[in-house]
Amino acid sequence: MQMKVVIAGGGTGGHIFPAVAIGHALQRLNPGTELLFVGANGKMEMEKVPQEGFKIVGLDIAGFNRSNLLKNLSLPFKLWKSRQQANNVIADFKPDVVVGVGGFASFPMLYVAQNKGIPTLIQEQNSFAGKSNKILGKRAKAVCVAYDNMERFFPKEKIIITGNPVRARISQSRITKQEGLDAFRLSTEKKTVLVVGGSLGAKSINEAIAKGLEMLKGMNVQLIWQTGKLFIEEARKSSEKYGSGFVVMDFIKNMEYAYAAADVVISRAGALASAELCIAGKPVIFVPYPFAAEDHQTSNALALVEHNAALMVRDNDAQEQLIKKLQTLMSDDRMQVILSENIVKQGIKDADERIAKQVIAISGK
């Protein structure tokens, strides 16, 4: 039977990629499913979701602005307006289920749906749930999570461990290490370190790498370094004097090739990055972003560290400790094997379809 589903949320790739993956999985498992995405006007989902072939509508919603308190004067009006818009979406589209993936648009859509008795599903990506999802979780039909011990935040009987959806080109990648190295014109004679700080880069990681380039050269490793736009020129200038073997890019589009090429990864600990690294199965040193809501990146990293599946350096310690920790790891082949074996055990390749099956189950169709 035809099913109508709203998928709400966005704001970052960490919300958008899972949303899109769930949408594609629903259409695979239940052909004819009609989907409508709901995002926040002015946010990246309004561009990225249509590129995937899905229809999206935007709500006039924003979060609390901590850096400019005057901008919060209009917040009560935006919250009221977004709920009215959510009401209109429900009235016009008449969904059987509303799915929330996090981000500004998620709360008003699920709140309105729950008040109207429409089944809702929450996809909580992080190991530390945000305030909005904790509120919504009480009345959701199902809460799909990626980490253990989430009954701290949600009713135990509603929790289903599904993992976090990962882009198909990564979860289903068959790219060899040689193909990965060739894509970046790197040598097979040296070990490769991949450095990623998220799509916008990470200041603490970038500064630590720039400071440690001479040590990296001495370690006889090569580097794939995603800097973000703000640090790209400085990174290029810093690395030029060390010759070949340092590939510096503001953004890596073909991340599946970068994962294939890498022997060790340095990364932030967002939910999407963590899920991808579990599937890639590479030894990783996490440097969590400390200002994420509820410090959830540190919780994400620790959830893997506790399984002896990753290492971690705190953001404040990156300048002094990151290169030293990398040096220790690169010289310990046994530790690399242990971390790789343990992190891959935490990966779930079919998370998108597991979540889609839950959506279908609660729709009653």
C-alpha positions in Angstrom: 0.0 0.0 0.0 1.2 3.5 -0.7 2.7 5.2 2.3 3.2 8.9 2.9 6.2 9.9 5.1 7.6 13.2 6.2 11.3 13.3 7.1 12.2 16.4 9.1 15.5 18.0 10.1 18.8 19.1 8.7 21.2 21.9 9.3 24.4 19.9 8.9 25.6 17.0 6.7 25.4 14.9 9.9 21.6 15.2 9.8 21.1 15.5 6.0 23.0 12.4 4.9 21.1 10.1 7.2 17.7 11.6 6.2 18.4 11.1 2.5 19.7 7.5 3.2 16.4 6.7 5.0 14.4 8.2 2.2 16.2 6.0 -0.4 15.8 2.9 1.8 12.0 3.5 2.1 11.6 3.7 -1.6 13.6 0.5 -2.1 11.7 -1.5 0.5 8.3 0.0 -0.2 8.1 1.2 -3.8 5.5 3.9 -4.3 6.3 5.5 -0.9 5.6 9.2 -1.2 8.2 11.3 0.6 8.3 14.9 1.7 11.3 16.4 3.4 11.0 19.4 5.7 14.0 21.6 6.6 14.8 25.0 7.8 14.8 27.9 5.4 18.3 29.1 4.7 20.0 25.9 5.8 22.0 23.5 3.6 19.2 20.9 3.3 17.2 23.2 1.1 19.9 22.8 -1.5 21.2 19.3 -0.8 17.9 17.3 -0.6 16.6 18.4 -4.0 20.0 17.3 -5.5 19.1 13.8 -4.3 15.8 14.0 -6.2 13.5 14.6 -3.2 11.0 17.4 -2.6 11.6 19.7 0.4 9.7 22.5 2.0 11.2 25.0 4.5 10.1 26.2 7.9 11.0 29.6 9.3 12.8 28.3 12.3 16.2 29.1 14.0 17.9 28.0 17.1 19.0 30.1 20.2 21.9 32.4 19.2 24.5 32.4 22.0 26.9 34.9 20.3 24.3 37.6 19.5 21.5 37.6 22.1 19.6 40.4 20.3 18.9 38.0 17.5 16.9 35.9 19.9 14.2 38.6 20.2 12.4 37.2 17.2 12.8 33.6 18.4 9.3 33.2 20.1 7.6 34.5 16.9 9.7 32.1 14.7 8.8 29.1 17.0 5.1 30.1 16.8 5.3 30.5 13.0 7.1 27.3 12.4 4.4 25.4 14.3 1.8 27.0 12.1 3.8 26.0 9.0 4.1 22.5 10.4 0.4 22.3 10.9 -0.1 23.3 7.2 2.4 20.6 6.1 0.4 18.0 8.0 -2.9 19.2 6.6 -1.7 19.4 3.0 0.4 16.2 2.8 -1.5 14.0 5.3 1.5 11.8 6.3 1.2 8.3 7.8 4.4 8.8 9.7 6.7 11.7 10.6 10.5 10.9 11.0 12.8 13.3 12.9 16.5 13.2 12.2 17.5 16.2 14.3 18.1 19.9 13.4 15.9 22.9 13.7 12.9 21.7 11.6 12.7 18.3 13.4 11.1 19.6 16.7 8.1 21.6 15.3 7.2 18.8 12.8 7.3 16.0 15.4 5.6 18.1 18.1 2.7 18.9 15.8 2.4 15.3 14.5 2.4 13.9 18.0 -0.4 16.3 19.0 -2.4 15.1 16.1 -1.9 11.5 16.9 0.3 10.8 13.9 3.0 8.1 14.6 6.5 9.5 14.9 10.0 8.0 14.8 13.2 9.6 16.1 16.6 8.9 14.6 19.0 9.9 17.3 22.5 9.9 15.8 24.6 10.7 18.9 25.4 8.9 22.1 24.2 11.8 24.2 20.7 12.9 23.2 19.8 16.5 22.8 17.0 18.2 24.8 14.5 18.3 21.9 14.7 14.6 21.2 14.5 13.8 24.9 11.2 15.7 25.0 9.9 14.1 21.8 11.0 10.6 22.7 8.3 10.3 25.4 5.6 10.2 22.8 7.4 8.7 19.8 6.5 5.3 18.6 10.1 4.3 18.1 13.6 5.7 18.8 16.3 4.4 16.5 19.8 4.8 18.1 23.4 3.9 17.3 24.9 3.5 20.8 24.3 1.4 23.9 22.9 2.8 27.2 20.4 5.2 25.5 17.8 4.3 28.1 19.3 7.2 30.0 17.4 9.5 27.6 14.5 7.5 26.2 11.9 5.0 27.4 13.7 1.6 27.2 10.8 -0.1 25.4 10.9 2.3 22.5 14.7 2.0 21.7 15.9 0.1 18.7 19.6 -0.2 17.9 19.9 0.4 14.2 23.1 2.2 13.8 23.5 5.5 11.8 22.8 5.5 8.1 26.0 6.0 6.0 26.2 7.1 2.3 25.9 4.1 0.1 29.1 4.9 -1.8 30.9 4.4 1.6 28.9 1.6 3.1 29.0 -0.4 -0.1 32.5 0.6 -1.3 34.7 -2.0 -3.0 37.6 0.4 -3.6 41.0 -1.1 -3.0 43.8 0.5 -1.1 45.8 0.8 -4.4 42.9 2.6 -6.1 42.6 5.0 -3.1 46.3 5.8 -3.2 46.2 6.3 -7.0 43.3 8.7 -6.7 45.6 11.0 -4.6 48.8 10.2 -6.5 50.4 8.8 -3.4 53.1 6.1 -2.9 52.6 2.5 -1.9 55.9 2.7 0.0 54.7 4.9 2.8 51.9 4.7 5.4 49.1 7.2 4.8 47.4 9.5 7.4 44.0 10.9 6.6 43.1 14.1 8.5 39.5 15.3 8.5 37.9 17.9 10.7 34.4 17.9 9.2 33.4 19.7 6.0 34.4 23.1 7.5 37.6 21.9 8.9 38.7 22.0 12.6 41.0 24.8 13.9 42.7 22.7 16.7 43.4 19.8 14.4 44.7 22.0 11.5 47.0 24.0 13.8 48.4 20.8 15.4 49.1 19.2 12.0 50.6 22.4 10.6 52.9 22.6 13.7 53.8 18.9 13.3 54.6 18.7 9.6 58.3 18.4 10.2 57.7 15.5 12.6 55.4 13.9 10.1 58.0 14.1 7.4 60.5 12.5 9.8 58.0 9.7 10.4 58.1 8.9 6.7 54.3 9.1 6.3 52.2 10.8 3.7 49.2 12.9 4.4 45.7 13.5 3.0 44.6 16.6 4.8 41.1 18.1 4.5 41.4 21.6 6.0 38.1 23.4 5.3 38.1 26.7 3.4 39.4 28.9 6.2 42.7 27.1 6.7 43.5 26.0 3.1 46.0 28.7 2.2 47.9 28.5 5.4 48.0 24.7 5.1 49.3 24.9 1.5 52.1 27.4 2.5 53.1 25.2 5.5 53.3 22.0 3.5 54.9 23.3 0.3 58.5 23.3 1.8 58.2 19.6 2.6 57.8 18.5 -1.0 55.6 15.7 -2.2 53.5 13.3 -0.1 51.2 16.0 1.5 47.9 16.3 -0.3 46.1 19.4 1.0 42.4 20.0 0.1 39.7 22.2 1.5 37.1 19.5 0.9 37.3 15.9 -0.1 34.4 14.9 -2.4 35.5 11.3 -3.0 35.8 10.3 0.7 35.4 6.6 -0.1 38.8 6.8 -1.9 40.4 8.7 1.1 39.2 6.0 3.5 40.6 3.3 1.2 44.0 5.0 1.0 44.3 5.6 4.7 46.2 3.5 7.3 45.3 5.8 10.2 42.7 8.6 10.5 42.5 11.7 12.6 38.9 13.0 12.8 36.3 15.0 14.7 33.7 12.7 16.4 30.4 13.7 14.8 27.9 11.0 14.5 28.2 10.7 10.7 32.1 10.6 10.8 32.0 8.0 13.6 29.6 5.8 11.7 31.6 6.0 8.5 34.9 5.2 10.3 33.2 2.1 11.9 32.4 0.9 8.4 35.8 1.9 6.9 37.4 0.0 9.8 40.5 2.2 10.1 42.4 3.0 13.3 41.3 6.5 14.4 42.4 9.2 16.7 39.3 11.3 17.6 39.6 15.0 18.5 36.0 15.8 19.6 34.6 19.3 19.0 34.1 20.4 22.6 31.3 23.0 21.9 28.9 20.6 20.2 25.5 20.5 22.0 25.8 18.6 25.3 29.4 17.9 24.3 28.0 14.9 22.3 31.1 14.5 20.2 33.1 13.6 23.3 30.4 11.1 24.3 30.5 9.6 20.7 34.3 9.2 20.9 34.3 7.7 24.4 31.7 5.2 23.4 34.3 3.8 20.9 37.3 4.3 23.2 35.6 2.2 25.9 35.4 -0.7 23.4 39.2 -0.3 22.7 38.0 0.7 19.2 39.6 4.2 19.0 42.0 6.7 20.6 41.1 10.2 21.7 42.8 13.5 22.3 40.9 16.3 23.8 40.6 19.5 21.8 42.6 21.6 24.3 45.4 19.1 24.2 45.7 18.7 20.4 48.6 21.1 20.0 50.8 19.2 22.4 49.5 15.7 22.2 48.0 14.9 18.8 51.3 14.4 16.8 52.8 12.5 19.7 49.8 10.1 19.9 49.9 9.7 16.1 53.6 8.9 16.3 53.0 6.2 19.0 50.2 4.7 17.0 52.1 4.7 13.7 55.0 2.8 15.3 52.7 0.1 16.8 51.4 -2.2 14.1 49.7 -4.4 16.7 47.7 -1.5 18.2 46.6 -0.5 14.6 45.3 -4.0 14.1 43.4 -4.1 17.4 41.8 -0.7 16.8 40.8 -1.7 13.3 39.3 -5.0 14.3 37.3 -3.5 17.2 36.0 -0.4 15.4 34.6 -2.5 12.5 32.6 -4.6 15.0 30.7 -1.4 15.9 29.7 -0.7 12.3 26.2 -1.4 10.9 26.1 -1.3 7.1 22.3 -1.6 6.7 21.3 1.0 9.2 19.2 2.8 6.6 17.1 -0.3 5.9 16.7 -1.1 9.6 15.3 2.3 10.2 13.1 2.2 7.1 11.6 -1.1 8.4 10.7 0.5 11.6 9.0 3.4 9.8 6.9 0.9 7.8 6.1 -1.0 10.9 4.7 2.0 12.8 2.8 3.3 9.7 0.4 0.3 10.0 0.6 -0.2 6.2 
